[in-house]
Amino acid sequence: MIPFSILDLSPVAEGHTVGEALDASRRMAQKAEACGYKRFWLAEHHGMPGIASAATSIVIAHVGAATSRIRIGSGGVMLPNHSPLVIAEQFGTLEALFPGRVDLGLGRAPGTDMRTARALRRNLEASADSFPRDIIDLQRLLGPRQEEQAVIAVPGNNSNVPLWLLGSSLYSAHLAAALGLPYAFASHFAPDQMMEAIAIYRERFEPSEQLQKPHVMVGVMGVAAETDAEAQHLFTSAQQQFVNLRRNVRRPFPRPVETMDGFWSDVERMGVEHTLRYAVVGASSTAEEKLTRFLDETGADELIISTPVHDVEARLQSIEIFSTFSGVMQPAH
């Protein structure tokens, strides 16, 4: 058995408001906790009408207040958008509010377009180049105060919030291994280098104070429903979203459609199907078989599922179905 977790983007579904999206995230976290998932992570994106989790630490607090056991955190915070001190203060505050439950997953990508990234970062080039140093600075700010330490995060100091490194490339695998951090690979939208990245991370891992042996989490898009046809229908929302991203069309998360024929070109279809080739879509038996093959292939230590479904009730049903699979660790009562 390996633990299952949930990755949420607080999708702003077509026809719904940001407030409704955030309330849906609250309900998702409560369902995930009741179903025995280990973590509920939220992702930082900016300038996207279909995603409401831009102020990531605030949304983490929102779901933390609605739950009591499940780990909460970021999947991830895009560290180059922020100073390490600000993130240490935010996550130190979260750890004070929800002791022993907070994870800090870190990414290097902007989580947006370059114009918005510049507005966030001010100095785009320096922020990207300093990513490894910023991680080390953040570790120090979250750890015990050192004698020579002049800058202190309050809250944050000595909170010891565990760090994760997130990535979709070989760069992130090398860095996570060198720093001795747990590694989450974004195979749910960047599958091409997954196996090579996992191999590099495991081969080059250096034990650290936080982690003694490599720990790999892999991501999948997962849509489970009563039938294969229903699950595929629900998944057309994600397929439309990925086409819209390639067209630079910004809109709320789309309603599902009866068919994608006529919506995408052959080239777009091939591109999206390639990107989403590890997606687990189907009725319970179909989805479990696909997921088992994926986990066997990766040898992952943990799985995180993103559920791109327009209707919140269908989204809740999907994560409930996934929780019945043999891999998920049921909660102790």
C-alpha positions as CSV (number, residue, x, y, z in Angstrom):
1,M,0.0,0.0,0.0
2,I,1.1,3.5,-0.7
3,P,-0.6,6.7,0.5
4,F,-2.9,8.6,-1.9
5,S,-3.2,12.4,-1.7
6,I,-5.2,15.1,-3.5
7,L,-3.9,18.1,-5.5
8,D,-6.5,20.9,-5.9
9,L,-6.4,24.0,-7.9
10,S,-9.7,25.4,-6.6
11,P,-11.1,25.4,-10.1
12,V,-13.5,28.2,-10.9
13,A,-16.0,26.2,-12.9
14,E,-17.9,27.9,-15.8
15,G,-21.1,29.4,-14.4
16,H,-19.7,29.6,-10.8
17,T,-17.9,32.2,-8.7
18,V,-14.5,32.3,-6.9
19,G,-16.4,32.0,-3.6
20,E,-18.1,28.8,-4.8
21,A,-14.7,27.5,-6.0
22,L,-13.1,28.0,-2.6
23,D,-16.1,26.4,-0.9
24,A,-15.7,23.4,-3.2
25,S,-12.1,23.2,-2.1
26,R,-13.3,23.1,1.5
27,R,-15.7,20.3,0.7
28,M,-13.0,18.4,-1.2
29,A,-10.6,18.6,1.7
30,Q,-13.3,17.3,4.1
31,K,-14.1,14.4,1.7
32,A,-10.4,13.6,1.3
33,E,-10.0,13.5,5.0
34,A,-13.0,11.3,5.5
35,C,-11.8,8.9,2.8
36,G,-8.3,8.4,4.2
37,Y,-6.1,10.5,1.9
38,K,-2.8,11.6,3.4
39,R,-2.4,15.1,2.1
40,F,-4.5,17.9,0.5
41,W,-2.3,20.2,-1.4
42,L,-3.1,23.4,-3.3
43,A,-1.2,24.9,-6.3
44,E,-0.2,28.4,-6.9
45,H,-1.3,29.9,-10.3
46,H,-1.8,33.5,-11.2
47,G,-3.9,35.4,-13.8
48,M,-6.0,32.4,-14.7
49,P,-9.8,32.9,-14.6
50,G,-10.3,29.1,-14.0
51,I,-8.1,28.8,-10.9
52,A,-8.8,30.4,-7.5
53,S,-5.7,29.3,-5.5
54,A,-3.4,32.3,-6.3
55,A,-3.1,33.3,-2.6
56,T,-2.1,29.7,-1.8
57,S,-1.3,30.0,1.9
58,I,-4.7,31.7,2.6
59,V,-6.5,28.8,0.8
60,I,-4.5,26.3,2.7
61,A,-5.6,28.0,6.0
62,H,-9.2,27.8,4.7
63,V,-9.1,24.0,4.2
64,G,-7.1,23.5,7.3
65,A,-9.8,25.1,9.4
66,A,-12.3,22.8,7.9
67,T,-10.4,19.6,8.6
68,S,-8.6,18.1,11.6
69,R,-6.3,15.3,10.5
70,I,-5.3,15.4,6.9
71,R,-2.0,17.0,6.1
72,I,-2.3,20.3,4.2
73,G,0.1,22.2,2.1
74,S,1.3,23.5,-1.3
75,G,1.8,21.6,-4.4
76,G,3.4,24.0,-4.8
77,V,4.4,27.5,-3.9
78,M,6.4,29.0,-6.8
79,L,9.3,30.2,-4.7
80,P,10.8,32.5,-7.3
81,N,7.6,34.6,-7.1
82,H,8.3,35.4,-3.4
83,S,11.1,36.2,-0.9
84,P,12.0,33.2,1.3
85,L,11.2,35.3,4.4
86,V,7.6,35.9,3.3
87,I,7.1,32.2,2.7
88,A,8.7,31.3,6.0
89,E,6.4,33.7,7.8
90,Q,3.3,32.4,6.0
91,F,4.0,28.7,6.5
92,G,5.3,29.2,10.0
93,T,1.9,30.8,10.7
94,L,0.1,27.8,9.1
95,E,2.2,25.4,11.3
96,A,1.2,27.4,14.4
97,L,-2.4,27.2,13.4
98,F,-2.3,23.5,12.3
99,P,0.6,21.9,14.2
100,G,2.2,18.9,12.6
101,R,0.0,19.0,9.5
102,V,1.7,21.4,7.1
103,D,3.8,20.6,4.0
104,L,5.7,23.2,1.9
105,G,6.1,22.0,-1.7
106,L,8.2,24.3,-3.8
107,G,8.3,24.9,-7.5
108,R,10.5,26.9,-9.8
109,A,8.1,27.8,-12.6
110,P,6.2,31.1,-12.6
111,G,2.7,29.5,-12.6
112,T,1.6,32.1,-15.0
113,D,2.5,34.1,-18.2
114,M,5.7,36.1,-18.3
115,R,4.0,39.5,-18.0
116,T,2.3,38.4,-14.8
117,A,5.5,36.8,-13.5
118,R,7.3,40.1,-13.9
119,A,4.5,41.9,-12.0
120,L,4.9,39.3,-9.2
121,R,8.7,39.0,-9.1
122,R,9.9,42.5,-10.2
123,N,13.3,41.0,-11.0
124,L,12.5,38.0,-13.0
125,E,16.0,36.8,-13.9
126,A,17.6,37.1,-10.5
127,S,14.7,35.2,-8.9
128,A,14.9,32.3,-11.3
129,D,18.7,32.0,-10.9
130,S,18.6,32.1,-7.1
131,F,16.2,29.2,-6.7
132,P,18.6,26.7,-5.0
133,R,20.0,29.4,-2.7
134,D,16.4,30.5,-1.9
135,I,15.5,27.0,-0.8
136,I,18.5,26.8,1.5
137,D,17.6,30.2,3.0
138,L,14.1,29.1,3.5
139,Q,15.2,25.9,5.3
140,R,17.3,28.1,7.7
141,L,14.4,30.5,8.3
142,L,12.1,27.6,9.2
143,G,14.8,25.8,11.3
144,P,16.2,26.5,14.8
145,R,17.8,30.0,15.1
146,Q,21.6,30.0,14.6
147,E,23.9,32.2,16.7
148,E,25.0,34.3,13.7
149,Q,21.5,34.5,12.2
150,A,20.4,38.1,11.9
151,V,17.1,37.7,10.0
152,I,14.4,35.7,11.9
153,A,11.0,34.6,10.6
154,V,8.4,35.2,13.2
155,P,6.3,33.0,12.9
156,G,8.4,30.5,11.1
157,N,11.6,30.2,13.2
158,N,12.0,26.6,14.5
159,S,8.7,25.5,13.0
160,N,10.6,22.9,10.9
161,V,7.9,22.7,8.2
162,P,9.0,19.9,5.9
163,L,10.0,21.0,2.4
164,W,9.2,19.1,-0.8
165,L,10.7,19.9,-4.2
166,L,8.2,19.7,-7.1
167,G,9.3,19.5,-10.7
168,S,8.6,18.5,-14.3
169,S,12.2,18.3,-15.5
170,L,15.6,16.7,-14.9
171,Y,16.8,19.9,-13.2
172,S,14.4,19.4,-10.4
173,A,15.4,15.8,-10.0
174,H,19.1,16.7,-9.6
175,L,18.3,19.5,-7.1
176,A,16.0,17.4,-5.0
177,A,18.6,14.7,-4.8
178,A,21.4,17.1,-3.9
179,L,19.4,18.7,-1.2
180,G,18.0,15.4,0.2
181,L,14.4,16.5,-0.1
182,P,11.3,14.4,-1.0
183,Y,10.4,14.8,-4.7
184,A,7.1,15.2,-6.4
185,F,7.1,14.8,-10.2
186,A,4.3,16.5,-12.3
187,S,3.6,13.5,-14.5
188,H,-0.1,14.7,-14.6
189,F,0.9,17.4,-17.2
190,A,4.6,16.8,-18.1
191,P,5.0,13.0,-18.6
192,D,8.0,12.9,-21.0
193,Q,10.9,12.9,-18.6
194,M,9.2,11.2,-15.7
195,M,11.0,7.9,-15.6
196,E,14.4,9.5,-16.3
197,A,13.8,12.1,-13.6
198,I,12.8,9.5,-11.0
199,A,15.9,7.4,-11.8
200,I,18.2,10.4,-11.5
201,Y,16.7,11.4,-8.2
202,R,17.0,7.9,-6.7
203,E,20.5,7.3,-7.9
204,R,21.9,10.7,-6.8
205,F,20.0,11.2,-3.6
206,E,22.1,12.5,-0.7
207,P,20.6,11.9,2.8
208,S,19.7,15.0,4.8
209,E,18.5,15.9,8.2
210,Q,14.9,15.9,6.9
211,L,15.1,12.7,4.8
212,Q,17.3,9.6,5.0
213,K,16.3,7.9,1.8
214,P,14.6,9.0,-1.5
215,H,10.9,9.5,-1.5
216,V,9.0,9.9,-4.8
217,M,5.5,11.2,-5.3
218,V,3.9,11.1,-8.7
219,G,0.9,13.0,-10.0
220,V,-2.0,11.8,-12.1
221,M,-5.1,13.4,-13.4
222,G,-7.9,11.2,-12.2
223,V,-11.6,11.1,-13.1
224,A,-13.6,8.1,-11.9
225,A,-17.4,7.7,-12.3
226,E,-20.1,5.1,-12.5
227,T,-19.2,4.2,-16.1
228,D,-16.3,4.6,-18.5
229,A,-18.5,6.7,-20.7
230,E,-19.5,9.1,-17.9
231,A,-15.9,9.5,-16.7
232,Q,-14.8,10.2,-20.3
233,H,-17.6,12.8,-20.6
234,L,-16.4,14.5,-17.4
235,F,-12.8,14.5,-18.6
236,T,-13.7,16.6,-21.7
237,S,-13.5,19.6,-19.3
238,A,-9.8,19.0,-18.8
239,Q,-9.3,18.3,-22.5
240,Q,-10.9,21.6,-23.4
241,Q,-8.8,23.4,-20.7
242,F,-5.6,22.1,-22.2
243,V,-6.6,23.2,-25.7
244,N,-7.5,26.6,-24.3
245,L,-4.0,26.9,-22.7
246,R,-2.3,26.1,-26.0
247,R,-4.5,28.8,-27.7
248,N,-3.8,31.3,-24.9
249,V,-7.6,31.5,-24.2
250,R,-8.3,32.4,-20.6
251,R,-11.7,31.4,-19.3
252,P,-13.3,29.6,-16.4
253,F,-13.0,25.8,-16.2
254,P,-15.3,24.5,-19.0
255,R,-18.4,22.4,-18.7
256,P,-18.1,19.0,-20.2
257,V,-19.2,18.5,-23.8
258,E,-20.7,15.5,-25.6
259,T,-17.8,15.2,-28.0
260,M,-14.5,16.9,-28.6
261,D,-15.0,16.5,-32.3
262,G,-15.1,20.0,-33.8
263,F,-13.5,21.6,-30.8
264,W,-9.9,20.6,-31.4
265,S,-7.9,20.1,-34.5
266,D,-6.1,16.8,-35.1
267,V,-2.8,18.4,-34.1
268,E,-4.3,19.8,-30.8
269,R,-5.9,16.4,-30.1
270,M,-2.5,14.6,-30.5
271,G,-0.8,17.1,-28.3
272,V,-3.3,17.0,-25.5
273,E,-3.6,13.2,-25.6
274,H,0.2,13.0,-25.4
275,T,0.4,15.4,-22.4
276,L,-2.4,13.6,-20.6
277,R,-1.4,10.1,-21.5
278,Y,-1.1,9.0,-17.8
279,A,-4.6,10.3,-17.0
280,V,-6.7,7.7,-15.1
281,V,-10.2,8.0,-16.5
282,G,-13.0,5.4,-16.2
283,A,-15.3,3.4,-14.0
284,S,-13.9,2.0,-10.8
285,S,-12.5,-1.2,-12.3
286,T,-11.0,0.5,-15.4
287,A,-9.5,3.3,-13.3
288,E,-7.9,0.9,-10.8
289,E,-6.4,-1.2,-13.5
290,K,-4.8,1.9,-15.2
291,L,-3.6,3.2,-11.9
292,T,-2.0,-0.1,-10.8
293,R,-0.1,-0.2,-14.1
294,F,1.1,3.4,-13.6
295,L,2.2,2.7,-10.0
296,D,4.0,-0.5,-11.0
297,E,5.8,1.4,-13.8
298,T,7.0,4.2,-11.5
299,G,7.6,2.4,-8.3
300,A,6.3,5.5,-6.6
301,D,6.3,5.9,-2.8
302,E,3.2,8.1,-2.9
303,L,0.5,9.2,-5.4
304,I,-1.2,12.6,-5.7
305,I,-4.4,12.9,-7.7
306,S,-5.7,16.0,-9.5
307,T,-9.4,15.7,-10.3
308,P,-10.4,18.0,-13.1
309,V,-14.2,17.8,-13.0
310,H,-16.6,20.7,-13.5
311,D,-19.3,19.6,-11.2
312,V,-18.3,19.5,-7.5
313,E,-20.6,16.6,-6.7
314,A,-19.0,14.5,-9.5
315,R,-15.6,15.6,-8.2
316,L,-16.4,14.4,-4.7
317,Q,-17.7,11.1,-6.1
318,S,-14.5,10.7,-8.1
319,I,-12.2,11.0,-5.1
320,E,-14.4,8.7,-3.1
321,I,-14.1,6.0,-5.8
322,F,-10.3,6.4,-5.9
323,S,-10.2,5.9,-2.1
324,T,-11.7,2.4,-2.5
325,F,-8.6,1.2,-4.4
326,S,-6.2,-1.1,-2.7
327,G,-3.4,1.5,-2.6
328,V,-5.1,4.1,-0.4
329,M,-4.4,4.0,3.3
330,Q,-7.6,4.1,5.3
331,P,-7.8,6.3,8.3
332,A,-7.5,4.9,11.8
333,H,-10.7,5.2,13.9
